[in-house]
Amino acid sequence: MILQSLYELYDRLEKDRAYEVAPLGFSLQQITFRIVLNTDGTLHAIDDMRQAEGTKWRPRLLRVPGSTKSPGSGFNPGFLWDNTGYMLGYKPKDTDSDRTKNSFLAFKKRHLDLQNQIQSQRFEAVCHFLSDWDPGKASEFVILDEVNPGYGVFQIRGETAYIHEDDAVHDWWMSHLQKQVQGNHGHCLITGLWRSIVETQPKIKRVGEQSESLLVSFNAPAFESYQKKQSLNAPISEEAAFKYATALNALLAGPMSDRHRFRLGDTTVVFWTDRPSSVEDYLAAFFARGASGGAQDEKGQDESILDRLKLFLSALSKGKEAYGELDETPDRTKFYMLGLTGQAKGRIGVRFFYQDCLANLLEHLREHYMDIDLVPWTGCDKNNRWRTPEFPELWQILDETAPRRQGKVDRDQIPPLLAGPLLQAVIMGQRYPEGLYQALLRRIHMDRQINYIRCAVLKGCLNRNQGKEIKMCLDKDRKEPAYWTGCLFASLEKTQYDALGEIGASIRDRYYGSASATPRSVFPRLLRTYQHHLAKMERGKISREKLVRDIMAHLREFPANLNLTDQGLFALGYYHQMKELWTAKSDKTNQEENAE
């Protein structure tokens, strides 16, 4: 289903010029230079074709005849395009001059052999240039050292089109493609048609890297059935292989790739719909904002992205009746999501593949945000470490499972198997991974930070996985002792703060771990300390003492031990009570009305 879905996607992308998808027999290449010829084939100039993007120079993406060049020890000259070694017989800092020389001779021979077949004056000019060119002169052109590595093309002086775009050249190339016949034919597993079968599958680009890998490959005798080697035992036609690889490369590394991919942990995720849909823009902002690997600076957010996110979340909060605001026919629009990894050397691994109608995806996203919906709190410490985002994004959730080094998240410490299951839980409406819940509790015990994102996810896990039905804010009707023990701990810490202000180590820093795991061994000592702190408070003693008595009324005795579920309730009770203690009365009224 993966290859078939990508095969079908190709036809949609080819119709949209923004994706710059090449047709069969052509490819998009990164062109860095052009050889400008006079009409008689003499050299006029060698120009830099790179484009400025900020402080960097980027290659220009052009459609050229032929597919992506495969590395190897043999010679594989392109047709009217290639690198400086093939086109000019020159490479900067050349370590194998003999191979470079032979590369140029192979490129020259290929074109001169076609001189009588292609009736084009422009192609004649290329042949004359190659016949007369002396590779020793290439070192005179300093620009060649700057544009390497990269590919080049030919152009006639004064013309805007390139020689490979000449009508006669193009017609010859198309007829050449039709004459190419492969020795092996069979029924294509993607289309079901009897076609020429590709022997080696096309390569897929790695995001952010120059290297390429295989999505489909056979590299051992164990994968050969009835002596059918390589991909002949799982036949895919040349056309189908080209289409699925081109479509996937467009999603991963094409000009519109930011609209279709994001990174979550060690997984690169691509997503698309079966027809053009504005939801892709919303989902790109929803999933990909800040997910490229670095922490997101909220002050530098693009306002247009934030506006799209607000509209998207607004529609989600309204439910199914508002999904039409995002897509005209969400019940009939198909949605696909593919998770890929590159851990295995030389090949790409598939972490998951998800397909459903768009309406179901939106409903699962709505359920996710209902489950983790929590009253926001920025925290009370003077460094404002507990920032409250507008809504917890998946990359922010994963960040909370890793330690911080000098204020930065050490993403290498994120549990590697969390990203995929977390994403699947969100988009499929499945249970949240148990490892996520446990990882968050470990981080809370390690660094004593009980912040908004951590508690929101703990709430979601307890709601969805345990059926606890926890409210957004303080729930005075809850019965679990673990929840009220957390509320009591928050009240005792706030009393210490009101009495002493900022101190080196609060009771949270010293006792949170033991209080949330073995309350009976810790709270008697904390209550004795509380009496001393209460006596030093300048105001609010009566109300604080009443609050502690009301909380204690829910506790007949302190539990001896709290299991993992109860430790999550303890953290939420602490969070809710701290939010209550630090919120002004007017704000409390507004929050209670919103919760209702």
C-alpha positions as CSV (number, residue, x, y, z in Angstrom):
1,M,0.0,0.0,0.0
2,I,2.9,2.4,0.6
3,L,4.3,2.2,-2.9
4,Q,0.9,2.2,-4.5
5,S,-0.1,5.4,-2.5
6,L,3.1,7.1,-3.6
7,Y,2.6,6.0,-7.2
8,E,-0.9,7.6,-7.2
9,L,0.5,10.7,-5.5
10,Y,2.9,11.3,-8.4
11,D,0.1,12.1,-10.9
12,R,-1.2,14.8,-8.5
13,L,2.2,16.4,-7.9
14,E,3.1,16.4,-11.6
15,K,0.1,18.6,-12.3
16,D,1.3,21.2,-9.8
17,R,4.2,23.2,-11.0
18,A,5.2,24.3,-7.5
19,Y,6.4,20.7,-6.8
20,E,8.8,20.7,-9.8
21,V,8.3,17.0,-10.4
22,A,10.0,15.6,-13.4
23,P,8.2,13.3,-15.9
24,L,9.5,9.8,-16.7
25,G,12.8,9.9,-18.5
26,F,13.9,13.2,-16.8
27,S,15.1,14.3,-13.4
28,L,15.6,17.4,-11.3
29,Q,19.2,18.2,-10.7
30,Q,21.1,20.8,-8.7
31,I,22.8,22.9,-11.4
32,T,25.6,25.2,-10.3
33,F,27.2,26.3,-13.6
34,R,26.5,26.7,-17.3
35,I,28.8,26.5,-20.3
36,V,27.8,29.3,-22.7
37,L,28.7,28.7,-26.3
38,N,28.8,30.7,-29.5
39,T,26.8,29.4,-32.4
40,D,29.9,27.9,-34.0
41,G,30.7,25.9,-30.8
42,T,33.5,28.2,-29.5
43,L,33.4,28.9,-25.7
44,H,32.0,32.3,-24.7
45,A,31.9,31.9,-20.9
46,I,31.5,29.6,-17.9
47,D,28.9,31.2,-15.6
48,D,27.8,30.6,-12.0
49,M,24.2,29.6,-11.9
50,R,23.7,29.5,-8.1
51,Q,21.1,31.7,-6.4
52,A,21.6,33.8,-3.3
53,E,19.5,32.8,-0.3
54,G,20.5,35.0,2.6
55,T,24.2,34.6,3.1
56,K,24.4,31.3,1.3
57,W,24.5,30.3,-2.4
58,R,22.1,27.5,-3.5
59,P,22.1,25.5,-6.7
60,R,19.4,26.1,-9.2
61,L,17.0,23.1,-9.7
62,L,16.5,22.3,-13.4
63,R,14.9,19.5,-15.3
64,V,17.4,17.5,-17.4
65,P,17.2,14.4,-19.5
66,G,18.0,11.1,-17.7
67,S,17.7,10.0,-14.1
68,T,19.9,10.7,-11.1
69,K,23.5,9.5,-11.6
70,S,24.4,6.5,-9.6
71,P,27.9,6.4,-8.0
72,G,30.2,3.6,-9.1
73,S,33.6,2.7,-10.6
74,G,32.3,2.7,-14.2
75,F,31.7,5.7,-16.5
76,N,28.1,7.0,-16.8
77,P,28.1,10.3,-18.7
78,G,24.9,12.4,-18.7
79,F,23.2,13.7,-21.8
80,L,24.0,17.5,-22.1
81,W,24.6,17.8,-18.4
82,D,27.0,16.5,-15.8
83,N,29.8,17.6,-13.4
84,T,33.0,19.4,-14.3
85,G,34.9,16.1,-14.6
86,Y,32.7,14.8,-17.4
87,M,31.9,18.1,-19.2
88,L,35.3,19.7,-19.0
89,G,37.8,17.1,-17.9
90,Y,38.6,19.0,-14.7
91,K,38.1,18.6,-11.0
92,P,39.5,20.9,-8.3
93,K,42.1,19.2,-6.1
94,D,41.9,16.2,-8.4
95,T,43.2,13.0,-6.8
96,D,42.7,10.7,-9.9
97,S,43.5,12.7,-13.0
98,D,43.4,9.6,-15.2
99,R,39.8,8.9,-14.3
100,T,38.9,12.5,-14.8
101,K,40.5,12.4,-18.3
102,N,38.6,9.2,-19.2
103,S,35.3,10.7,-17.9
104,F,35.6,13.6,-20.3
105,L,36.4,11.2,-23.2
106,A,33.3,9.1,-22.3
107,F,31.2,12.3,-22.2
108,K,32.7,13.5,-25.5
109,K,32.2,10.1,-27.3
110,R,28.5,9.8,-26.2
111,H,27.7,13.1,-27.8
112,L,29.8,12.8,-30.9
113,D,28.2,9.4,-31.6
114,L,24.8,11.1,-31.7
115,Q,25.9,14.0,-34.0
116,N,24.3,12.4,-37.1
117,Q,21.1,11.4,-35.3
118,I,20.1,14.7,-33.8
119,Q,19.3,17.3,-36.4
120,S,19.9,20.5,-34.3
121,Q,22.3,23.4,-34.8
122,R,22.5,23.9,-31.1
123,F,23.5,20.2,-30.5
124,E,26.1,20.6,-33.4
125,A,27.6,23.5,-31.4
126,V,28.1,21.2,-28.4
127,C,29.8,18.6,-30.5
128,H,32.2,21.2,-32.0
129,F,33.0,22.4,-28.5
130,L,33.7,18.9,-27.2
131,S,35.9,18.2,-30.3
132,D,38.1,21.2,-29.8
133,W,38.1,21.6,-26.0
134,D,41.4,21.2,-24.1
135,P,40.8,20.1,-20.5
136,G,44.1,21.9,-19.6
137,K,42.4,25.3,-20.1
138,A,39.7,24.6,-17.4
139,S,42.0,25.7,-14.6
140,E,41.9,29.2,-16.0
141,F,38.3,29.5,-14.9
142,V,38.3,30.2,-11.2
143,I,34.5,29.9,-11.0
144,L,34.9,26.1,-11.4
145,D,36.5,25.8,-8.0
146,E,33.6,27.7,-6.4
147,V,30.7,25.8,-8.0
148,N,32.1,22.3,-7.4
149,P,30.5,19.9,-6.4
150,G,27.5,20.4,-8.7
151,Y,26.2,19.9,-12.2
152,G,26.4,22.1,-15.3
153,V,24.4,22.5,-18.5
154,F,25.0,24.0,-22.0
155,Q,23.5,27.2,-23.4
156,I,23.9,29.3,-26.6
157,R,24.9,32.9,-26.1
158,G,22.0,35.3,-26.1
159,E,19.3,32.6,-25.5
160,T,17.3,32.0,-22.4
161,A,16.6,28.3,-23.0
162,Y,19.2,25.6,-22.5
163,I,20.4,23.3,-25.2
164,H,18.8,20.2,-23.7
165,E,15.4,22.0,-24.0
166,D,15.8,22.4,-27.8
167,D,12.8,20.9,-29.6
168,A,14.8,18.6,-31.9
169,V,16.9,17.4,-28.9
170,H,13.8,16.8,-26.8
171,D,12.1,14.8,-29.6
172,W,15.1,12.6,-30.1
173,W,15.3,12.0,-26.4
174,M,11.7,10.9,-26.2
175,S,12.1,8.5,-29.2
176,H,15.3,7.2,-27.6
177,L,13.3,6.4,-24.4
178,Q,10.7,4.5,-26.3
179,K,13.3,2.3,-28.1
180,Q,14.9,1.3,-24.8
181,V,13.7,-2.3,-24.1
182,Q,14.7,-4.1,-20.9
183,G,15.2,-7.9,-21.1
184,N,12.9,-8.7,-18.2
185,H,9.1,-8.3,-18.3
186,G,6.4,-9.2,-15.8
187,H,3.3,-8.2,-14.1
188,C,4.0,-5.0,-12.0
189,L,2.9,-5.5,-8.4
190,I,1.8,-1.8,-8.2
191,T,-0.1,-1.4,-11.5
192,G,-0.9,-5.0,-12.3
193,L,0.1,-4.4,-15.9
194,W,2.6,-6.4,-18.0
195,R,5.6,-4.1,-18.2
196,S,9.4,-3.9,-18.3
197,I,10.6,-4.7,-14.8
198,V,13.2,-2.5,-13.1
199,E,16.2,-4.5,-11.9
200,T,17.5,-2.0,-9.4
201,Q,15.1,0.2,-7.4
202,P,15.6,4.0,-7.5
203,K,17.2,5.8,-4.6
204,I,15.5,8.0,-2.1
205,K,17.1,11.3,-0.8
206,R,18.0,11.7,2.8
207,V,16.7,14.9,4.4
208,G,19.5,17.4,5.0
209,E,22.1,15.1,3.5
210,Q,23.8,14.6,0.1
211,S,23.6,10.8,0.4
212,E,20.7,8.6,-0.9
213,S,19.3,5.3,0.2
214,L,17.1,2.5,-0.9
215,L,13.5,2.1,0.3
216,V,13.2,-1.3,-1.6
217,S,16.2,-3.5,-1.8
218,F,17.3,-7.2,-1.9
219,N,20.9,-7.8,-0.9
220,A,21.2,-11.5,0.0
221,P,20.5,-14.9,-1.6
222,A,17.8,-15.5,1.0
223,F,15.6,-12.9,-0.8
224,E,16.0,-14.6,-4.2
225,S,13.1,-16.9,-5.1
226,Y,13.3,-19.3,-8.1
227,Q,16.6,-17.8,-9.1
228,K,15.0,-14.4,-9.7
229,K,17.7,-12.0,-8.5
230,Q,17.4,-8.5,-7.0
231,S,13.9,-7.0,-7.5
232,L,12.8,-9.5,-10.1
233,N,11.3,-11.6,-7.3
234,A,9.1,-8.6,-6.4
235,P,8.5,-7.1,-9.8
236,I,7.9,-3.4,-10.2
237,S,7.8,-1.7,-13.6
238,E,10.2,1.0,-14.5
239,E,7.4,3.5,-14.7
240,A,5.9,2.6,-11.3
241,A,9.4,2.6,-9.6
242,F,10.1,6.0,-11.1
243,K,6.8,7.5,-10.0
244,Y,6.9,6.3,-6.4
245,A,10.5,7.4,-5.9
246,T,9.9,10.8,-7.5
247,A,6.9,11.4,-5.4
248,L,8.6,10.5,-2.2
249,N,11.7,12.5,-3.1
250,A,9.4,15.5,-3.7
251,L,8.0,15.1,-0.2
252,L,11.4,14.7,1.4
253,A,13.6,17.2,-0.4
254,G,11.6,19.0,-3.1
255,P,10.8,22.8,-3.1
256,M,7.4,22.1,-1.3
257,S,8.8,19.6,1.2
258,D,8.3,21.9,4.2
259,R,4.6,21.5,3.5
260,H,4.8,17.7,3.8
261,R,7.4,16.6,6.3
262,F,8.7,17.1,9.8
263,R,11.1,15.4,12.1
264,L,10.1,13.8,15.4
265,G,12.9,12.2,17.4
266,D,14.8,10.0,15.0
267,T,11.9,9.6,12.6
268,T,11.3,11.7,9.5
269,V,7.5,11.8,8.9
270,V,5.9,12.7,5.5
271,F,2.2,13.2,5.1
272,W,-0.1,14.0,2.2
273,T,-3.7,13.9,1.0
274,D,-4.9,12.2,-2.2
275,R,-6.0,15.6,-3.7
276,P,-5.0,19.2,-3.1
277,S,-6.3,20.3,0.3
278,S,-5.8,23.4,2.5
279,V,-5.5,21.0,5.5
280,E,-1.9,20.2,4.3
281,D,-1.0,23.8,5.1
282,Y,-2.6,23.6,8.5
283,L,-1.0,20.2,9.3
284,A,2.4,21.4,8.2
285,A,2.2,24.3,10.7
286,F,0.6,22.0,13.3
287,F,3.2,19.2,13.1
288,A,6.3,20.9,11.7
289,R,6.5,24.1,13.7
290,G,9.7,23.9,15.7
291,A,10.0,20.1,15.0
292,S,13.0,20.4,12.7
293,G,15.4,19.7,15.6
294,G,16.0,23.0,17.4
295,A,14.1,24.6,20.2
296,Q,11.6,27.1,18.9
297,D,11.9,30.7,19.9
298,E,8.3,31.9,20.4
299,K,9.3,35.5,19.9
300,G,10.4,34.7,16.4
301,Q,7.3,32.9,15.3
302,D,5.9,33.7,11.9
303,E,2.5,35.4,12.5
304,S,1.0,33.8,9.5
305,I,1.9,30.3,10.9
306,L,0.3,31.3,14.3
307,D,-2.8,32.5,12.5
308,R,-3.2,29.2,10.7
309,L,-2.6,27.3,13.9
310,K,-5.3,29.3,15.7
311,L,-7.8,28.7,12.9
312,F,-7.0,25.0,12.9
313,L,-7.3,24.5,16.6
314,S,-10.5,26.6,16.7
315,A,-12.0,24.2,14.1
316,L,-10.8,21.2,16.1
317,S,-12.4,22.5,19.3
318,K,-15.8,22.9,17.6
319,G,-15.8,19.3,16.4
320,K,-17.1,17.6,13.2
321,E,-19.4,20.4,12.3
322,A,-16.5,22.7,11.8
323,Y,-14.2,20.4,9.8
324,G,-15.7,21.8,6.6
325,E,-13.9,25.0,7.3
326,L,-10.6,23.2,6.8
327,D,-11.6,21.0,3.8
328,E,-14.7,20.9,1.6
329,T,-15.1,17.1,1.8
330,P,-13.2,15.7,4.8
331,D,-15.1,12.5,4.8
332,R,-14.0,11.7,1.2
333,T,-10.4,13.1,1.4
334,K,-7.9,10.4,2.1
335,F,-4.9,11.2,4.4
336,Y,-1.6,9.4,4.4
337,M,1.4,9.5,6.9
338,L,4.6,7.6,6.5
339,G,7.4,7.4,9.2
340,L,10.9,6.7,7.9
341,T,14.3,6.1,9.6
342,G,17.8,5.8,8.3
343,Q,19.4,3.7,11.0
344,A,20.2,0.7,8.7
345,K,23.3,1.5,6.6
346,G,22.4,2.0,2.9
347,R,18.7,1.7,3.3
348,I,15.6,3.4,4.7
349,G,13.5,1.8,7.4
350,V,9.7,2.2,7.6
351,R,8.5,2.9,11.2
352,F,4.8,3.2,10.4
353,F,2.3,3.9,7.6
354,Y,-1.1,5.3,8.4
355,Q,-4.0,6.0,6.0
356,D,-7.5,7.1,6.8
357,C,-10.1,9.7,5.8
358,L,-9.3,13.3,6.8
359,A,-12.4,13.6,9.0
360,N,-11.2,10.7,11.2
361,L,-7.7,12.2,11.5
362,L,-9.2,15.6,12.6
363,E,-11.4,13.8,15.2
364,H,-8.4,11.9,16.6
365,L,-6.5,15.2,16.9
366,R,-9.4,16.8,18.7
367,E,-9.6,13.9,21.1
368,H,-5.9,14.2,21.8
369,Y,-6.2,17.9,22.8
370,M,-9.3,17.2,24.9
371,D,-7.3,14.5,26.8
372,I,-4.3,16.7,27.5
373,D,-6.3,20.0,28.0
374,L,-5.1,21.5,31.2
375,V,-5.3,24.9,32.8
376,P,-2.1,26.7,31.9
377,W,0.4,27.9,34.5
378,T,3.7,29.6,33.9
379,G,5.2,28.5,37.2
380,C,6.5,30.6,40.1
381,D,10.3,30.5,39.9
382,K,12.1,33.7,39.2
383,N,13.9,32.3,36.1
384,N,10.5,31.6,34.4
385,R,11.7,28.1,33.5
386,W,8.2,26.8,33.3
387,R,7.1,28.5,30.1
388,T,3.6,27.7,29.0
389,P,3.2,27.2,25.2
390,E,0.0,28.0,23.4
391,F,-0.5,24.3,23.1
392,P,1.9,21.4,23.6
393,E,3.4,20.2,20.4
394,L,4.7,16.7,19.9
395,W,8.4,17.8,19.8
396,Q,7.9,19.7,23.0
397,I,6.4,16.7,24.7
398,L,9.4,14.6,23.7
399,D,11.8,17.3,24.9
400,E,10.3,17.0,28.4
401,T,11.5,13.4,28.6
402,A,15.2,14.4,28.2
403,P,17.6,16.3,30.6
404,R,18.8,19.8,30.0
405,R,22.5,20.7,29.6
406,Q,23.2,24.3,30.3
407,G,19.7,25.3,29.5
408,K,19.4,23.2,26.3
409,V,17.6,20.0,25.8
410,D,19.9,17.0,25.3
411,R,17.8,15.4,22.5
412,D,20.2,12.4,22.3
413,Q,18.7,11.3,25.6
414,I,15.1,11.2,24.3
415,P,14.1,7.5,24.4
416,P,14.4,6.4,20.8
417,L,11.2,4.4,20.6
418,L,8.9,7.0,21.9
419,A,8.4,9.2,18.8
420,G,6.6,6.7,16.6
421,P,4.2,5.4,19.2
422,L,3.4,8.9,20.4
423,L,2.6,10.1,16.9
424,Q,0.5,7.0,16.2
425,A,-1.4,7.5,19.5
426,V,-2.3,11.1,18.4
427,I,-3.3,10.5,14.8
428,M,-4.9,7.1,15.3
429,G,-6.6,7.7,18.7
430,Q,-4.7,4.8,20.3
431,R,-3.4,4.6,23.9
432,Y,-0.4,6.8,24.7
433,P,2.8,4.8,25.1
434,E,3.4,3.7,28.6
435,G,7.1,4.6,28.2
436,L,6.1,8.2,27.8
437,Y,4.3,8.3,31.1
438,Q,7.2,6.6,32.9
439,A,9.8,8.9,31.2
440,L,8.0,12.0,32.4
441,L,7.7,10.7,36.0
442,R,11.4,10.0,35.9
443,R,12.3,13.5,34.7
444,I,10.0,15.0,37.4
445,H,11.8,13.0,40.1
446,M,15.2,13.9,38.6
447,D,14.9,17.7,38.2
448,R,11.9,18.5,40.5
449,Q,10.1,20.5,37.7
450,I,6.3,19.9,37.6
451,N,5.5,22.1,34.6
452,Y,2.5,22.5,32.3
453,I,3.6,20.2,29.4
454,R,4.5,17.4,31.7
455,C,1.3,17.5,33.7
456,A,-0.8,17.9,30.6
457,V,0.6,14.7,29.1
458,L,0.3,12.9,32.5
459,K,-3.3,14.0,32.5
460,G,-3.7,12.6,28.9
461,C,-2.2,9.3,29.8
462,L,-4.3,8.9,32.9
463,N,-7.5,9.9,31.0
464,R,-7.0,7.7,27.9
465,N,-5.0,4.8,29.3
466,Q,-6.5,4.6,32.8
467,G,-10.0,6.1,32.3
468,K,-9.5,8.6,35.2
469,E,-11.4,11.5,33.7
470,I,-9.3,14.2,35.3
471,K,-10.5,17.8,35.0
472,M,-8.6,20.8,33.7
473,C,-8.2,22.5,37.0
474,L,-8.5,21.7,40.7
475,D,-11.1,19.0,41.3
476,K,-12.6,19.2,44.8
477,D,-14.6,16.1,44.2
478,R,-11.8,13.6,43.6
479,K,-11.5,10.7,46.0
480,E,-7.9,9.4,45.4
481,P,-5.6,10.0,48.4
482,A,-2.7,10.4,46.0
483,Y,-4.3,13.5,44.4
484,W,-4.9,15.2,47.7
485,T,-1.5,14.3,49.0
486,G,-0.1,16.2,46.0
487,C,-2.4,19.2,46.9
488,L,-1.1,19.1,50.4
489,F,2.5,19.1,49.3
490,A,1.8,22.1,47.1
491,S,0.2,24.0,50.0
492,L,3.1,23.2,52.4
493,E,5.6,24.5,49.7
494,K,3.6,27.7,49.1
495,T,3.5,28.3,52.9
496,Q,7.3,28.0,53.0
497,Y,7.6,30.4,50.1
498,D,5.2,32.9,51.7
499,A,7.2,32.7,54.9
500,L,10.8,32.7,53.6
501,G,10.7,33.8,50.0
502,E,13.2,32.4,47.5
503,I,15.6,30.1,49.2
504,G,18.4,27.8,48.1
505,A,16.5,24.5,48.4
506,S,12.7,24.4,48.9
507,I,10.8,21.4,50.2
508,R,10.1,20.5,46.6
509,D,13.8,20.3,45.9
510,R,14.5,18.2,48.9
511,Y,11.5,16.0,49.4
512,Y,9.4,15.8,46.2
513,G,10.7,12.3,45.2
514,S,10.1,10.7,48.5
515,A,6.8,12.5,49.1
516,S,5.4,11.3,45.8
517,A,6.6,7.7,46.3
518,T,6.4,7.1,50.1
519,P,4.2,9.8,51.6
520,R,3.9,8.2,55.1
521,S,7.6,8.5,55.7
522,V,7.8,12.2,54.8
523,F,4.7,14.1,55.5
524,P,4.8,14.0,59.4
525,R,8.1,15.8,59.2
526,L,6.8,18.3,56.6
527,L,3.7,19.1,58.8
528,R,6.0,19.9,61.8
529,T,8.0,22.2,59.5
530,Y,4.8,23.7,58.2
531,Q,3.9,25.0,61.6
532,H,7.1,27.0,61.9
533,H,6.6,28.4,58.4
534,L,2.9,29.3,59.2
535,A,4.0,31.2,62.3
536,K,6.4,33.4,60.1
537,M,3.7,34.3,57.6
538,E,2.8,38.0,57.8
539,R,-0.7,37.6,56.3
540,G,-3.0,34.9,55.1
541,K,-2.4,32.6,58.0
542,I,-6.1,31.9,58.6
543,S,-7.0,31.1,55.1
544,R,-3.9,28.9,54.6
545,E,-4.6,27.0,57.8
546,K,-8.2,26.5,56.6
547,L,-7.0,25.2,53.2
548,V,-4.6,22.7,54.8
549,R,-7.4,21.5,57.1
550,D,-9.8,21.0,54.2
551,I,-7.2,19.0,52.3
552,M,-6.4,16.9,55.3
553,A,-10.1,16.1,55.6
554,H,-9.8,14.0,52.4
555,L,-6.9,12.0,53.9
556,R,-7.7,9.5,56.7
557,E,-4.0,8.5,56.6
558,F,-1.0,9.0,54.4
559,P,-0.5,6.2,51.9
560,A,2.6,4.1,52.6
561,N,3.5,3.8,48.9
562,L,2.2,5.2,45.7
563,N,2.4,3.2,42.4
564,L,3.1,4.9,39.1
565,T,-0.6,5.8,38.5
566,D,-0.8,7.4,41.9
567,Q,2.4,9.3,41.4
568,G,0.9,10.8,38.3
569,L,-2.2,11.8,40.3
570,F,0.2,13.3,43.0
571,A,1.9,15.4,40.3
572,L,-1.5,16.7,39.0
573,G,-2.8,17.4,42.5
574,Y,0.4,19.4,43.1
575,Y,0.1,21.3,39.8
576,H,-3.6,22.1,40.3
577,Q,-3.2,23.3,43.8
578,M,-0.1,25.4,43.0
579,K,-2.0,26.9,40.1
580,E,-4.9,27.7,42.5
581,L,-2.6,29.3,45.1
582,W,-0.7,31.5,42.6
583,T,-3.8,32.7,40.6
584,A,-5.7,35.9,41.5
585,K,-9.3,35.6,42.4
586,S,-10.6,37.2,39.2
587,D,-8.5,34.8,37.1
588,K,-9.9,31.9,39.0
589,T,-13.5,32.9,38.3
590,N,-12.7,33.1,34.5
591,Q,-11.0,29.7,34.5
592,E,-13.9,28.0,36.3
593,E,-16.3,29.4,33.8
594,N,-14.1,28.2,30.9
595,A,-13.8,24.8,32.4
596,E,-17.6,24.5,32.8
